Amino acid sequence: MTDTKKAEKNTRLVLTCDLGGSQTKAIAQVYPDGVPIVLAMSPEVADVGKGSIERLKQQSNTTWVGLGEEYYVLGELAKSMFAGTAALRDLKYQYATPKIIGMLWLACRKFNFNAPNEVFLQLLLPPGEINDGEQLAIELAQVLKKGVETPTGKLKCKLRHFDISPEGSGIMAYRRRGLQDEYFQKNIGMLMLGYRNASFYLSVQGSPGKSETSDLGMSWMVRQFVERTSVGLSKDDSRLISALIAANQGNFQPFRPLSRKTTEQEKQLDLKLFEQVLPVVRDEYCRALLRWMRNMAALDEVLVCGGTAEFVKQELTEHFEKEGIPIVWNGNVSIPAKLDTLDLGDRVTDVWTSHISHIKMLDKNLGYDRQGRTLVPINNQSTYNNGKVTDDVWLKNGFMPMHKGV
């Protein structure tokens, strides 16, 4: 047996996934002491026939998986070649299996092995979909045991553990560690604003309170903007999101290539229309969001997280200041620069903090004693103080002090 095969035979891979509506994100780490990496892929998925896969085998840099007789192409290729969609109208778990397997395959490629011996998975889902986790775990265990077709051959491994966690749970755990005893004296709300939906969670003096999910993610506003302008924009055009973000800062020029008009004068008229419609739609979106949140609970503070939050930061800040509720953006989480190699920033905050909680849970369940070593190293060297990692070193690098509970 080669050294590579021996290593793979004993490899344990930890994967924490967030199947976001604008991007599928994951943190992967070889357990227990590997350096974690960030993975990201466009959210599109397309079911295809075996004949289509035969064609793709001739191409490089493709991501697809074969689950029995079913084949799925993932990411940008699914969109450009097969008119795949992000399936925003479907529940996240419905396409969870091919997407998770796709991210697992990407992790194997990044770590340069064919397959781990064991995999520990954590999936973040909206609160209304948590109950679907049991069936999903059974399905994943079966397909991984049987083996999944991929561009580099069969991916086969043992699903050792599968955990479903609510979106935002990692950020709330991070905030709990920061507040310590004060956490159990406060009512803390958390507003998660993603592309697909918006979720609200409540912690009542340390105990779980109500949780709700609505379709008021950024996709709601994108649909309204496309319908109001009526100039042939597509809500599925990936350039539209970046154009809206730029326009939010006063720069409408990224909309120019999205205009389907042929003359400069007509393009200018489109840009003028976009400038008129966007403030109205944005105002309607914020009002709908705040209307949905109103009367949910009396809060001592609110955590606001998610990629869409930045888009409406001014309106949310003004609202909560008026209500006298302190607002904590992204739970004060700081993403380590060496980890954020894909420049995702706050968009990876939730999956990063959840991954830390995931590793802590595995250490406890598997009886692994780190003896002062870093919980989630971000490079091959660790900083010690007389052989012990101090709290300020943990927090500076985005880590959690190990002696404080999740």
N, C-alpha and C positions, 0 to 999 in steps of 0.2 A: 504493500500500500504506500502511495506517495505521501510526502509530508503535507501536501495540500489536502489530500483526501482525509488524512488523519486529523488535520485541523478542523475540517468541515464536520467530521463525525462528532466532534465535541463542541461544536459551535452553538451557542444560544443567542438568538437575536430578539431584541425588544423593539417593537414598532408601535408608535402611538400615532393614530390617524385622525385627521379632521377632513371630512368630505365636504368642503365648502362649496358654495354655489358658484363662486368665481374662480376657485382654485382648490385642488386637492393637495393638502399639505400633510407632512408626516415628519416625525423625528425617529431616526433609527440608530440603534446602538448595540454593539456586541456586548452581551452581559458576561461578567459584571463590570469590567473596568475599561471597556472600549470608549473611544472618543465619539460622541454623538454627531450625527450629520442631519442637515435639513434636506428634505426632498419636497419637490413641488411639481405639479402637473396640471395642465388645463383640465377642466371638469368634464369635458365632453366624452360621451361614450356612445358607441354604435354596435349593435348586434349584427354580425355578418355571417355569411356561409363559409364553408370550408374552402370553396374555390377562391374566395377573396383572400384568405389567409395564404394560400399557395402563391398568390401573386406577391403578397407582402414579404414572403420569405426571401425574395430576391433583393429586398431593400434593407439598408442599414438604418439604425436609429428609429426603429418602430417599436411601439409598445402594444402588445396584444396578448390575450390569454385564452386558452381553450379549456372550457369546463365541460368535460364529456363531449356531447355533440354540439354544445353551444360555444360560439366564439365571439369575443368582444374586442374591438379596437378602442384604444383609450387616447385621450389627449388631443393635441392639435391635429394629428393625422385623422382621427375619427371625424373631426369637423370638416377638414379640407377635402378629404377623399370620399367620405361616406355620409356627409350631412348629419353627423352625430350631434346631439344636443346635450346640454347640461342637465336636462330632465328636472327643471326647477319645480314643475308641477307634481312630480312624484315624491314620495317619501324617500328620505336619504337611504334607508336600509335596502330599498329595492334594487339598487345597483351597487350596494356595498361590497358584495363578494368579488366581482371582477375588479373593482377599484382598489380594494385592499390587496388582492393578489398582485395587481399591477404595481403597487407601491412596494410590496415585498420583493418582487422581481427587481425593481430599480435598486433597492437596498443591497441585494445580493450582487448586482453589477458594480455598485459603488465600492463594496467591500471586497470585490474580486473573489467571490466563491460562488459555486453553483447553487447551493442551498444550505441553510442551517440544519443542524440536527433537530433542534427544538425552536419554536417561536412563541413568544409571549406577546399577545396583541391587546391593544386598548383602542377603543373606538369612541369618539365623541359624537353624541347625538342630541337633538332637541329633546326636552323632557317628555313630549308627547309620543316619542318613538322608542323610549327606553325599553318598553316591554317586548319589543321585537328582537331584543338581543339574544334571548335563549335559542330561538330557532336559527338565528344567524350563526351562532356559535356551533350548532350541530352541522349546519351546511358547510361552514369553513373547515371544520375538523375532517369531514368526509372527503371534500375535494382535495385537501392537502395530503391526506393519507393515501388517496388513490393516485395523486399526481396531476399537475396542471401543465398543459402545453404552453410554452413560451418561445420567444424568438431564439433563445439559446438552449432549448431542450426542455426536458421535463423537470419541473420544480416539485419536489416531494419532501415533506417534512412532517414532524409531529406538532400539532397545536397543543402546547402544554397548558396554556391559560388564555382565556378570552374575557376581557373586562369591558363592560359598557359604562361610560361615565357621562353625566350631563355636560353639555357645552358650558364652559365657564367654571366648572368645578375646580380646576387647577388654579385659576386666578383667585377664586374665593379662598382656597386653602392657603395661597400665598399671603393674602390679606390677613387671614387669621393669624398666621405666624408673625406678621408685622405688628398687629395690635396686641397680641398675647392675651392677657386677662381682660383687657378692655373689649375684646371681641364679644365676650359673653354678656356684655352690658348694653349692647347696641342692636338696633334693628337696621340691617344693612341690605340694601337692594342692589341688584346687579342687572344692568341693561346690556344685553349682547346684541349688537347690530351687525348682521352679516349681509351678504348679497342676497341670499335666498329668503331669509326670514329674520324676525326680531324676537328675542326671548327675554323674559323677565324672571328673576329668581329673588327670593326673599329669605334672609336668615334672621330669625327672631331670637335674639339673645343666645346665639349659638345653635339653635335648633332649626331644621329646615321648615320654611313656611311655604306659601303658595308659589307656584311656578306656572307661567303661561307662555305660549308661543303663538305668534301671529305671522301673517305673510307680509308684514311691513318691513322687509329688507329693502336694500337699494334697488332690487329688481322691480319693486312696486313703482318707484319713482321713474325708473328707466322706461317702463311701459307707458306711463302717463306722458312722459316727454315725447316719446316716439309718436303716440297717438295725437297729441296736441299739435305737433309741428306738421305732420302729414306731408312730408316731402320725400318719402321713400327711405328714411332711415330704418335700419334693422336693429331690433332690440338684442339680437344675437351677435352683432358685430363687436368683436372684442375691443376695437378702437374707440367705441362709444364711451366706455367707462373712463378711459384715460382722458378723453376729450372733455367729459363732464367735470372731472377732477381739476383739469387745467382751467376750465371756464369758471369754476368755483373760486379760483384765484384771480379772475379777471382776464384770462387769456383765452379768447375764443378761436384763435387761429387753428388749433388742432381739429376743429370742426370743418375746416375748408376742404380737406380731401374726402370728407364724408358726404359732402354735397354732391348730388348727382347731376347738377346743372352744368351746362357746357360753357357758358360765357361768364366772364368776370363779373359783369353787372348782376347776373342771376345769382351767382355765388354770394355776392355781397348782400343781396336781399335775403338769402337763406341765413347768413350769419346774423343779420339784424333780427330775423324771426327767432333764432335760437336765443339771442340776448333778451328778447322780450318774454319768451315762454319759460326759460329756466328759473328765474326768480319766483314766478307764480307757482310752478310745479314744486319747487323746493319748499316754499311756504306751506303748500297744501300737505306735503309729505310730513313736515315737522308738526303741523297741527294734528294730523292723523295719529302720529306717533305719540304725542303728548296726550291726546284724547284717550288713546288706548291705555296709557300708563296711569292716568289720573285716577285717584281714589283706590289704587291698589293697596297702599299701606302708608302708615306714618313712618318716615325714614329718618334715621340719624345721619346716614350718609349713603351715597349711591356710587357704585362702581360702573363706569361706562367703558365698554370694550367692543372690539370688533372693527374690521376694516372700514365699515360705513360710518362709524362714529366721527371720524375726522371730518367727513364731508359736512356734517351738521353740528360741528363742535360749538360754533358761536351761538346758535339757537338753543342748544341744550344747556350750555353754560349760563346763558341769560335766564333760562327758565328755572334752573335749580337754585341760582343765586336769589332770584325773586322769591322762591319758596323757602329760602333759608336752609337749604340742604347742601352740605359740603359734597363736592363732586371729586372723585378720585379716578383719574384717567388711567385705564388699563391696570388698575390695582397697584399702581406705582411699580409695576414690573419693568425691569430693564433687561433687554435681550443682549447677551454677550456678543460683542462685535465679531469675535472669532467664530462664533456659531452661525451668525447671520450672513452666510456666504452668498445667499441668493438675494440679499437686500430686501427682505420681506418686512422688516421692522415689526410694527405692532400687529401685523396680520398673523404672525406666528406666536404671539404671546400666549394664547389659550393652549395650543398644542404643546408649547414648551413647558409651561407650568404643569400641565397635566402629565407630561412625560416624567418630570421630576417626582411627582406624587406616585406615578407608576413604578419607578425604580425603587422608591422607598417602600412601597407595598411588597415588591418582590423580595427585597432584602429581608423584610420581616417574615414573609411566608417561607422563604428558602433558608432562613437562618444564616444569612451572610453577614459577617462582621467585617466592616471596612477598616477598623482599627486606625481611624484618623485619616484614611485616604479620602480624596474628594468623591462626592456622591455621583456627580456627572461631570467628568473632566472635559475641558474644551481644548486641551492640547496634551502633549505627552509629558508635560512636567507639571507637578503640583506644588503649590506654595504652602509651606508648613511653618509653624511657630513652635519650636522645640518638639517637632514630631506631631503636632496637633494643628488642624485647620481651625482658624479662629472665625467667629461670626462675621467680622467685617470683611474678611477675605471671601467668605461664602457670598455675602450680599453684593460685594463689589463685582463679582463675576457672575451674578445672576443665579447663585446657588441657594439652597435652603440649609439652614443650620440643622444638622442631623438629629440633635438632641431634642428638637421641638417637634411635636406630633403633627401629623397631617391635618 
